[in-house]
Amino acid sequence: RKIFGAKCGFLVPLPWANNRLQGGEDFDSNPGVGLTDMFIQPLSLGWHGPRADATVGYGIYVPTGRYDDGASNDTGLGMWAQEILVGTTVYLNQRRTLHAATTATFDFHSEKKDSETKVGNILNLEGGVGADFLNGGLTTGLAYYGTFKLTDDRFDALLPSLLIRGKNRVWGLGPEV
């Protein structure tokens, strides 16, 4: 179907394993078997043009994993989150073999279950520039990502000593094949 001239889609993956680290002390822990949290994207819109593509979407993280505030065997994060996505790919030649792309996601979180702890809002940027070879069978380029905390985290308990407070940011840049 088309909405606003865009192709539309959705995403509902089923959680099947625990893949969460919640702090520095979790690296050697084993919370046991359990489902992790679930991401649902009920709407994704994509427009395709001769020299550019664009996408927007909305998703929600559902706390389906096991979570008890202060427990050592959590498989989820115990909070809801909403995500807004916008992105574009620009083709730098008519054959669409040279391209530059970027996607931005904005994440907004609820308080954690049975707690006043709240993760701050986050902006993620990712994309890069690249070229296609072998009729699209090989793509090489330079990829980047950036994560920016837009608002401070709020904690209702003493912080583990490994956590760094503040509106932190992380960048990454490197080759991609």
N, C-alpha and C positions, 0 to 999 in steps of 0.2 A: 504494500500500500504506500501511498504518498501522502505526506502531510506538509503543508507549506512548500510544496514542490520538492520535498526531500524524501529519500527512501527512509523508511523507519524500521527499527529493530528493537530487540530487547535481549536481556541476558539474565538467566537464572541458574547459576552453577550450584551444585549441591556440595556442601561441605562434607568431607569424609575423613579428614585427618587433622591432628593438632600440629600447627606450624607457628605457634606464637612464642616469642620471647618477650618478657615484660620487664626485665631488669638484668643487671649484671650478674646477679646471683643465679639466674635461670640457665646459664650456659651449661652447667653440669647437672641440671635437674631433669627428671623424667616425670611429667605429671600423669603418666599413664594414658590409656586409651580414651579417646573421646572426640566428639565433633568440635570443630572450630567454629568461628563466627561465619555468617553467610553474607555475601554481597549480592544484591539484586539491582539490576538496571532495567526498570520498567519501560524506559523510553530512550532511544538513541536515534538521532536524525543525521542524515548525511547527504550533502549536496556534491555533485560532480560536474565540473566545468572543464573546458578544453585545456586550461592552464592552471587550474587550482581546484582543490577539493576542500570541503569544510565539514566539520562535525560538531554537534552539541549533544549533551546527554545529561541525564540525572540518575543518580544511584543512591542506594541506601544500604548501610551495613547493619545487619540484624544480629543482636547478641544471642546467637543460638548455642554458643559454646558454654561449657561449664564455667561458672564464675561465682566465687564467694570472696567478699572483700577480706584480704589478708591470708587467703588460703595459698598453699604451696602447690596445688595440683590443678590450677586453672587451665582450661584449654581455650578459653575465649577472653575477651577484654572487658565484658560486663558493661558495655555502653553502646548506644545507638550512634550512628554518624550518617550525615548526608554528604553527597558529593555532586558538585556541578562540574561538568567537563566542557571545554571549548577547544577546538583545534583546527589546524589547517595544514595543507601541503600545497606548496607552490612549485610548479614545474617550470624550470628555467629554460627549457627548449621545447620546440613543438613536438618532438618525439617522446617527451615525458621521461627521458632517461637521466636528466639532471634535476635534482629536487632538493627543496629545503622544507622542513616540517617543524611544527611545534604544537604541543598540547599543554593546556593548563587545566589543573583540577583544583578545586577549592573544597576543603573538607571542614565540616562543622560538626562538633561532637556534643553529646549529652553528658550529664554527670554519670559517673560509674555507679552501678547498682549498689545500694546500701552504703553510699558514701557521698561526700561532697566534693570528691576529686573530679576534676574536669580537665581534659586535654584541651590545649589551646587550638584555635583554628589554624589550618595549614594550607599553604599554596605550594603546589608541585608544578614544576615546568620540566618538560622533557622533549627532545627532538634531535635534530641534526641536519646535516647536509650530506648528500650522497650522489652516487652515479651508478647506473645499472649497466652491466656487461652481459655477454652471452645470452642476448635476447631476454633479459630479466632474470636469468638463472643465477646471477651473482650481483650483489649490491655491496659496494664499499663506501665508506665515508667517515665522517666525524660525528660522534654522538655526544649529547650532553644531558645532564639533569641538574635540577636545583630544587631544594626543599627549603621553605621559609616558614618559620613559625610566626603567625600574624598577631596572635594574642598570647599572653602568658598562660601557662598551666596553673591550675589551682589544686592544692593538696589539702586533705583534711587530717593528715598524719605526718609524722616526721619523715623527711626524705631519706631514701637510701643514699649513702655517701657517694655513689657513682653517678647520680643524676646531676645534670648541669641545668641550673635555672636560667630563664630568660628567653628572649625571642631569638632562638638560634637558627642557623642556616647551614646547609651543606651543598657543595657543588661537586660535580663530576664531569670530566671531559676526557674523551679518548677515541681511538680508532674502533671502527665496527666493520665486520665483514659478514 
